[in-house]
Amino acid sequence: MTITRADADQRDAALALIVATQSSPRTACAYLGTEADGVRAELDDLDTPWQETLRVAVEPSGRVVGAVLHDADPEETMRSWIHGPWTVDEQTWSAYAVPLVRAALDQLPPGVEQHELSAAPAHTGMARLAADLGWHATGLSIAYQATTATAHRWPADAPDARVATPAELPAISALHDAAFPGTYATARQLLADEARSTLVLGHDGEVTGYASGEIQADGAGYLDFLAIAPERRGRGLAPGLLAAISRELLARSSQGTVNLVVDEMNAAAVALYEGFGYVRDAELLGYRSWPQPQASGGSFA
Ligand SMILES: CC(C)(COP(=O)(O)OP(=O)(O)OC[C@H]1O[C@@H](n2cnc3c(N)ncnc32)[C@H](O)[C@@H]1OP(=O)(O)O)[C@@H](O)C(=O)NCCC(=O)NCCS
């Protein structure tokens, strides 16, 4: 068995393997969806072209029996997200999951030193792999989904919710870094990304909360970040902001859905989302090559 870059035929075989393996939570990687069309669209949307990072495990017969790839941010967060690995069966997993991840890590740009894997708890092979690598499991996170059918239950948008401006970056950064330390995107990256929706709450230059989300390659809305300033929490500000960002994403989503992921221990956020009619869709665990920082409020996975 060799682990190598993929030629065109091996790429097609790897894609078929990835699509087949993504269809079950017992073998799927949580960064990609479960539907064939969505998986391809999400791969094509990665910042690092997947055709370049793809590595395949190939039997002497030429059969592709394993695959892995990565996405990385060598500019700001210096992190990588290992997609997969995927193998044809458990025996191949036991022998090649670790070498596949090492093949993905070997090609990372210099300075990218924090790495992450993610899968449902049902993917027990991923937990074994993380332990073999010496990586740390994060707490359980819950994926929630709202659809257009849910939206009639939501309160009115907060009247002071509006699109964030570059001048508000320092205030948003302060909230973002405190609520989501060590997360996968900086506040500067959120504001610089014109395809995103980033809203703030507040008057006269004061930012009392912010929320940011995007439309994923498969057309689903995804709300990544929402926080109220610590000194303003518990006063009923969150629902108006959540309504505004949820409606915005729903309106832009071709699937008519908004997804989000929340740490199951984040009681305030879980109550907020369930009160809005967001429905539990899946569970997932992250596995990180570095110890998890402490969030001041609670964090998305
Ligand atoms: C989650 C968060 C946005 C809630 O904001 P908030 O201003 O405290 O919430 P509000 O006062 O507007 O309350 C809205 C609803 O949230 C829920 N909630 C808020 N605080 C809660 C708490 N301490 N315990 C349980 N539910 C709580 C309730 O459902 C509440 O509705 P209710 O008052 O009708 O019961 C805020 O705690 C925060 O910014 N946390 C840090 C960042 C974060 O964790 N974001 C979510 C990531 S998934």
The ligand as an SDF file (V2000), in Angstrom:
LIG
                    3D

 48 50  0  0  0  0  0  0  0  0999 V2000
  -26.1220   33.1290   24.2840 C   0  0  0  0  0  0  0  0  0  0  0  0
  -26.2290   34.6460   24.4590 C   0  0  0  0  0  0  0  0  0  0  0  0
  -26.1430   35.2990   23.0850 C   0  0  0  0  0  0  0  0  0  0  0  0
  -27.5870   34.9740   25.0750 C   0  0  0  0  0  0  0  0  0  0  0  0
  -27.6880   36.3790   25.1930 O   0  0  0  0  0  0  0  0  0  0  0  0
  -28.4510   37.0680   26.4230 P   0  0  0  0  0  0  0  0  0  0  0  0
  -28.4670   38.5270   26.2190 O   0  0  0  0  0  0  0  0  0  0  0  0
  -27.8420   36.5890   27.6820 O   0  0  0  0  0  0  0  0  0  0  0  0
  -29.8860   36.4150   26.2820 O   0  0  0  0  0  0  0  0  0  0  0  0
  -31.3000   37.1330   26.5250 P   0  0  0  0  0  0  0  0  0  0  0  0
  -31.2990   37.8650   27.8400 O   0  0  0  0  0  0  0  0  0  0  0  0
  -31.6540   37.9230   25.3250 O   0  0  0  0  0  0  0  0  0  0  0  0
  -32.2420   35.8730   26.6530 O   0  0  0  0  0  0  0  0  0  0  0  0
  -32.8170   35.2750   25.5060 C   0  0  0  0  0  0  0  0  0  0  0  0
  -33.0880   33.8220   25.7820 C   0  0  0  0  0  0  0  0  0  0  0  0
  -31.8650   33.1360   25.9100 O   0  0  0  0  0  0  0  0  0  0  0  0
  -31.9970   32.0990   26.8880 C   0  0  0  0  0  0  0  0  0  0  0  0
  -31.1100   32.4000   27.9990 N   0  0  0  0  0  0  0  0  0  0  0  0
  -30.3270   33.5020   28.1730 C   0  0  0  0  0  0  0  0  0  0  0  0
  -29.5880   33.3920   29.2820 N   0  0  0  0  0  0  0  0  0  0  0  0
  -29.8650   32.1760   29.8100 C   0  0  0  0  0  0  0  0  0  0  0  0
  -29.3720   31.4560   30.9240 C   0  0  0  0  0  0  0  0  0  0  0  0
  -28.4470   31.9660   31.7230 N   0  0  0  0  0  0  0  0  0  0  0  0
  -29.8660   30.2310   31.1440 N   0  0  0  0  0  0  0  0  0  0  0  0
  -30.7980   29.6880   30.3320 C   0  0  0  0  0  0  0  0  0  0  0  0
  -31.3250   30.3490   29.2680 N   0  0  0  0  0  0  0  0  0  0  0  0
  -30.8520   31.5520   29.0040 C   0  0  0  0  0  0  0  0  0  0  0  0
  -33.4310   32.0830   27.3130 C   0  0  0  0  0  0  0  0  0  0  0  0
  -34.1220   31.2310   26.4380 O   0  0  0  0  0  0  0  0  0  0  0  0
  -33.8240   33.5120   27.0710 C   0  0  0  0  0  0  0  0  0  0  0  0
  -35.1920   33.6540   26.8530 O   0  0  0  0  0  0  0  0  0  0  0  0
  -36.1750   33.9440   28.1220 P   0  0  0  0  0  0  0  0  0  0  0  0
  -35.6250   35.1620   28.7800 O   0  0  0  0  0  0  0  0  0  0  0  0
  -37.5070   34.1440   27.4890 O   0  0  0  0  0  0  0  0  0  0  0  0
  -36.0870   32.7440   28.9830 O   0  0  0  0  0  0  0  0  0  0  0  0
  -25.1460   35.1860   25.4150 C   0  0  0  0  0  0  0  0  0  0  0  0
  -25.1390   34.4140   26.5810 O   0  0  0  0  0  0  0  0  0  0  0  0
  -23.7480   35.2100   24.8330 C   0  0  0  0  0  0  0  0  0  0  0  0
  -23.3500   36.1460   24.1310 O   0  0  0  0  0  0  0  0  0  0  0  0
  -22.9440   34.1740   25.1350 N   0  0  0  0  0  0  0  0  0  0  0  0
  -21.5460   34.0810   24.6690 C   0  0  0  0  0  0  0  0  0  0  0  0
  -21.4670   33.7290   23.2030 C   0  0  0  0  0  0  0  0  0  0  0  0
  -22.2220   32.4790   22.8950 C   0  0  0  0  0  0  0  0  0  0  0  0
  -22.1630   31.5010   23.6100 O   0  0  0  0  0  0  0  0  0  0  0  0
  -22.9470   32.5130   21.7620 N   0  0  0  0  0  0  0  0  0  0  0  0
  -23.7050   31.3930   21.2990 C   0  0  0  0  0  0  0  0  0  0  0  0
  -22.7690   30.4230   20.7130 C   0  0  0  0  0  0  0  0  0  0  0  0
  -23.5730   28.9980   20.1660 S   0  0  0  0  0  0  0  0  0  0  0  0
  1  2  1  0
  2  3  1  0
  2  4  1  0
  2 36  1  0
  4  5  1  0
  5  6  1  0
  6  7  2  0
  6  8  1  0
  6  9  1  0
  9 10  1  0
 10 11  2  0
 10 12  1  0
 10 13  1  0
 13 14  1  0
 14 15  1  0
 15 16  1  0
 15 30  1  0
 16 17  1  0
 17 18  1  0
 17 28  1  0
 18 19  1  0
 18 27  1  0
 19 20  2  0
 20 21  1  0
 21 22  1  0
 21 27  2  0
 22 23  1  0
 22 24  2  0
 24 25  1  0
 25 26  2  0
 26 27  1  0
 28 29  1  0
 28 30  1  0
 30 31  1  0
 31 32  1  0
 32 33  2  0
 32 34  1  0
 32 35  1  0
 36 37  1  0
 36 38  1  0
 38 39  2  0
 38 40  1  0
 40 41  1  0
 41 42  1  0
 42 43  1  0
 43 44  2  0
 43 45  1  0
 45 46  1  0
 46 47  1  0
 47 48  1  0
M  END
$$$$
